[in-house]
Structures are given as C-alpha cells and as structure tokens.
C-alpha cells in the first residue's frame, strides 16, 4: 500500500468497516489488513496463505478486466488524488450496467 493511501478518505472508510475483510499482499506492510504470513510453518498459516493467494488472483483478474474496459485506470490518472476513488466507482457502475 503506498504511503499516499494512508490518511485518505478511502482509507478512513475502510478502517471503520467491521463487516468486511480487506486482503493485501506483502506490499501492504504493517497494517490491520490480512496479508500473507512470512515463512508459514503451521498448517493453518499455510492454508491461509493459499486461500489469500487464490482470492487475490480473482481480484487481480477483476482489476485487469476493469483496466481493459476503462484505460484511464491502467495509466497514470491526471486528476486529483481525491477524485480517483469516485472514478473507480463510476467505472465499476458502468461495467455492471
């Protein structure tokens, strides 16, 4: 997770949500998000890493689909950081219509 994400409105909304899970990868650093265990030894940790990887593949495919359909998401957005979450939501809504 980039440093620019912390402190944003989107980050604050995610921090307040208690009925969902946010998956992350090792790039998320130290946070409350579910990230893979480093060097898992126990069976539950190995299973968690495997499930996490499978779910992230699904999410990455969804991102790829959105980027192909809406090229603005695949390249540097030349708009203010505050408007980016709204653009993403608009693209998802248009995709689902």
C-alpha positions in Angstrom: 0.0 0.0 0.0 1.5 3.3 -1.0 2.1 6.0 1.6 -0.3 8.2 -0.3 -3.2 5.9 0.6 -2.9 6.3 4.3 -4.9 9.3 5.6 -7.2 9.4 2.6 -11.0 9.3 2.8 -11.0 5.9 1.3 -8.5 4.6 3.9 -10.6 6.1 6.7 -13.8 4.4 5.4 -12.0 1.1 5.2 -10.7 1.5 8.7 -14.3 2.0 10.0 -15.8 -1.1 8.2 -16.0 -4.0 10.6 -18.1 -6.3 8.4 -15.6 -6.9 5.6 -12.1 -8.2 5.0 -9.5 -6.3 3.1 -6.9 -8.6 1.5 -3.4 -7.4 1.0 -0.1 -8.6 -0.3 3.3 -8.2 1.3 3.5 -4.6 -0.1 0.9 -3.5 2.5 3.5 -3.5 5.2 2.4 -3.3 8.8 -1.4 -2.8 8.9 -4.6 -4.4 10.1 -5.3 -5.8 6.7 -4.9 -9.6 6.1 -1.6 -10.1 4.5 0.2 -13.4 3.8 2.3 -14.9 6.6 6.0 -14.7 6.1 7.6 -18.2 6.1 4.5 -20.0 7.4 5.3 -23.1 9.4 1.9 -24.2 10.8 -0.8 -25.8 8.7 -3.4 -23.0 9.4 -0.9 -20.3 8.2 -0.1 -22.3 5.1 -3.8 -22.7 4.3 -4.4 -19.0 4.9 -1.6 -18.1 2.5 -3.0 -20.5 -0.1 -6.6 -19.1 0.2 -5.2 -15.5 0.3 -3.3 -16.1 -3.0 -6.4 -17.6 -4.7 -8.6 -14.7 -3.7 -6.0 -12.2 -4.8 -5.8 -13.9 -8.2 -9.6 -13.4 -8.6 -9.3 -9.7 -7.5 -6.3 -9.1 -9.9 -8.4 -10.6 -12.8 -11.2 -8.2 -11.9 -8.8 -5.3 -11.9 -7.4 -6.4 -15.3 -10.9 -6.5 -16.7 -11.6 -3.0 -15.5 -8.4 -1.7 -16.9 -9.1 -3.2 -20.3 -12.6 -1.8 -20.4 -11.6 1.6 -19.0 -8.0 2.5 -20.0 -7.9 5.5 -17.7 -7.5 3.0 -14.8 -4.5 1.4 -16.5 -2.4 4.5 -16.8 -1.5 7.4 -14.6 -4.6 9.3 -13.7 -4.1 13.0 -14.3 -6.6 14.1 -11.8 -6.6 15.0 -8.1 -6.0 12.1 -5.8 -9.3 12.8 -4.1 -11.3 12.2 -7.3 -9.7 8.8 -8.1 -12.0 6.7 -5.8 -15.0 8.3 -7.5 -13.6 7.5 -11.0 -13.1 3.9 -9.9 -16.7 3.6 -8.6 -18.0 5.2 -11.8 -16.1 2.7 -13.9 -17.4 -0.3 -11.8 -21.0 1.0 -12.0 -20.7 1.4 -15.8 -19.3 -2.1 -16.1 -22.2 -3.5 -14.2 -24.9 -1.8 -16.2 
